[in-house]
Amino acid sequence: MLAWTRVHECPLNILGVRCDVQLRGSKQDDGAPWMTLTRLRVERPIGTRAIAMWVGRLFVVRDAEDFEVEACVALARLAAPEVSRTSWRKALGGDIENPERKLVVAEAEAGVVGYGRARLFEPGSDAPRDTAPRGYYLMGLFVRPDLRRAGVGAALTETRLRWISEGAEEAWFFANAHNSASIALHRGFGFEEVTRQFSFPGLAFEGGEGILFRLGLRSVVSVL
Ligand SMILES: CC(C)(COP(=O)(O)OP(=O)(O)OC[C@H]1O[C@@H](n2cnc3c(N)ncnc32)[C@H](O)[C@@H]1OP(=O)(O)O)[C@@H](O)C(=O)NCCC(=O)NCCS
């Protein structure tokens, strides 16, 4: 006998492939809960072994909602505890409100497990000559340490690149030269180094130099 049953449908990202999933949650009258994967429709072919490996690590990437800013602030504070909660709240909340900015989150059973930011950057008229060029930038990316190497960072990046590709033909990103994880992730999308001689308002690369990267989106948009 079933005490209750509930069907839930949601989009998912498995190894960069968009999928529509239907889950049927039910509870037996002895109290045991069941979650059955009843449908998995994939955008393009994906190996069943890959799905089997990833199905236990499902997460959804989507635009952040206002009520998720606090969860993002908590993650951001893991990355930069020296920045106050108030400053992070203002910055991340502003990403949701401003149409030239984007805040996306990765949500798993554990809640918000990562976030990614993107924005249009326009140098001021009095900006130094070496200022990074106008354009859409991938700005901040953070994944909960215990859930890394599960494709969350790549999925957050893919979603932001899709958004940028709606309004621009190139995307920019910068990283500390020591951040090999971030550089490897972005190179995987095709980002190429442009220069190490640049500045960006409010940015300092402690203990290393910054690298500015560019990605032409025309060539990659068909595979995003
Ligand atoms: C960088 C970061 C966002 C990566 O997130 P993630 O969810 O672990 O990344 P993914 O699992 O999507 O990795 C995608 C690819 O990136 C590369 N990559 C990710 N982490 C890596 C690492 N530690 N070392 C080398 N390559 C790495 C790999 O190519 C990986 O593909 P693979 O796992 O098939 O080899 C995460 O390490 C993080 O939050 N770091 C701290 C914050 C930070 O540095 N943000 C970037 C600022 S520019």
The ligand as an SDF file (V2000), in Angstrom:
LIG
                    3D

 48 50  0  0  0  0  0  0  0  0999 V2000
   37.3700   26.1350   -9.6390 C   0  0  0  0  0  0  0  0  0  0  0  0
   36.1130   25.4170   -9.1260 C   0  0  0  0  0  0  0  0  0  0  0  0
   34.9260   26.3520   -9.2750 C   0  0  0  0  0  0  0  0  0  0  0  0
   35.8880   24.1440   -9.9530 C   0  0  0  0  0  0  0  0  0  0  0  0
   34.6180   23.6140   -9.6070 O   0  0  0  0  0  0  0  0  0  0  0  0
   34.2860   22.0580   -9.8160 P   0  0  0  0  0  0  0  0  0  0  0  0
   32.8330   21.8830   -9.6130 O   0  0  0  0  0  0  0  0  0  0  0  0
   35.1940   21.2320   -8.9880 O   0  0  0  0  0  0  0  0  0  0  0  0
   34.6880   21.8810  -11.3410 O   0  0  0  0  0  0  0  0  0  0  0  0
   34.2080   20.7060  -12.3320 P   0  0  0  0  0  0  0  0  0  0  0  0
   33.9760   19.4620  -11.5710 O   0  0  0  0  0  0  0  0  0  0  0  0
   33.0740   21.2150  -13.1340 O   0  0  0  0  0  0  0  0  0  0  0  0
   35.5080   20.5300  -13.2330 O   0  0  0  0  0  0  0  0  0  0  0  0
   35.4720   20.7260  -14.6260 C   0  0  0  0  0  0  0  0  0  0  0  0
   36.8920   20.6050  -15.1500 C   0  0  0  0  0  0  0  0  0  0  0  0
   37.7060   21.6540  -14.6130 O   0  0  0  0  0  0  0  0  0  0  0  0
   39.0340   21.1440  -14.3610 C   0  0  0  0  0  0  0  0  0  0  0  0
   39.3030   21.1180  -12.9240 N   0  0  0  0  0  0  0  0  0  0  0  0
   38.4340   21.3500  -11.9150 C   0  0  0  0  0  0  0  0  0  0  0  0
   39.0550   21.2810  -10.7270 N   0  0  0  0  0  0  0  0  0  0  0  0
   40.3590   20.9910  -10.9990 C   0  0  0  0  0  0  0  0  0  0  0  0
   41.5010   20.8160  -10.1940 C   0  0  0  0  0  0  0  0  0  0  0  0
   41.4410   20.9010   -8.8410 N   0  0  0  0  0  0  0  0  0  0  0  0
   42.6890   20.5660  -10.7900 N   0  0  0  0  0  0  0  0  0  0  0  0
   42.7760   20.4860  -12.1330 C   0  0  0  0  0  0  0  0  0  0  0  0
   41.6960   20.6400  -12.9740 N   0  0  0  0  0  0  0  0  0  0  0  0
   40.5160   20.8970  -12.4080 C   0  0  0  0  0  0  0  0  0  0  0  0
   39.0440   19.7270  -14.8970 C   0  0  0  0  0  0  0  0  0  0  0  0
   39.3870   19.7920  -16.2630 O   0  0  0  0  0  0  0  0  0  0  0  0
   37.5810   19.3370  -14.7350 C   0  0  0  0  0  0  0  0  0  0  0  0
   37.1730   18.2870  -15.5750 O   0  0  0  0  0  0  0  0  0  0  0  0
   37.4090   16.7650  -15.0740 P   0  0  0  0  0  0  0  0  0  0  0  0
   36.9030   16.6590  -13.6750 O   0  0  0  0  0  0  0  0  0  0  0  0
   36.6100   15.9750  -16.0760 O   0  0  0  0  0  0  0  0  0  0  0  0
   38.8960   16.5370  -15.1600 O   0  0  0  0  0  0  0  0  0  0  0  0
   36.2830   24.9980   -7.6310 C   0  0  0  0  0  0  0  0  0  0  0  0
   37.5080   24.3200   -7.4830 O   0  0  0  0  0  0  0  0  0  0  0  0
   36.2360   26.1520   -6.6590 C   0  0  0  0  0  0  0  0  0  0  0  0
   35.1610   26.5600   -6.2070 O   0  0  0  0  0  0  0  0  0  0  0  0
   37.4360   26.7120   -6.3270 N   0  0  0  0  0  0  0  0  0  0  0  0
   37.5350   27.8260   -5.3990 C   0  0  0  0  0  0  0  0  0  0  0  0
   37.0210   29.1150   -6.0150 C   0  0  0  0  0  0  0  0  0  0  0  0
   37.7300   29.4790   -7.2920 C   0  0  0  0  0  0  0  0  0  0  0  0
   38.9220   29.3270   -7.4400 O   0  0  0  0  0  0  0  0  0  0  0  0
   36.9360   29.9920   -8.2540 N   0  0  0  0  0  0  0  0  0  0  0  0
   37.4200   30.4400   -9.5450 C   0  0  0  0  0  0  0  0  0  0  0  0
   37.8820   31.8560   -9.4510 C   0  0  0  0  0  0  0  0  0  0  0  0
   38.5310   32.4200  -11.0330 S   0  0  0  0  0  0  0  0  0  0  0  0
  1  2  1  0
  2  3  1  0
  2  4  1  0
  2 36  1  0
  4  5  1  0
  5  6  1  0
  6  7  2  0
  6  8  1  0
  6  9  1  0
  9 10  1  0
 10 11  2  0
 10 12  1  0
 10 13  1  0
 13 14  1  0
 14 15  1  0
 15 16  1  0
 15 30  1  0
 16 17  1  0
 17 18  1  0
 17 28  1  0
 18 19  1  0
 18 27  1  0
 19 20  2  0
 20 21  1  0
 21 22  1  0
 21 27  2  0
 22 23  1  0
 22 24  2  0
 24 25  1  0
 25 26  2  0
 26 27  1  0
 28 29  1  0
 28 30  1  0
 30 31  1  0
 31 32  1  0
 32 33  2  0
 32 34  1  0
 32 35  1  0
 36 37  1  0
 36 38  1  0
 38 39  2  0
 38 40  1  0
 40 41  1  0
 41 42  1  0
 42 43  1  0
 43 44  2  0
 43 45  1  0
 45 46  1  0
 46 47  1  0
 47 48  1  0
M  END
$$$$
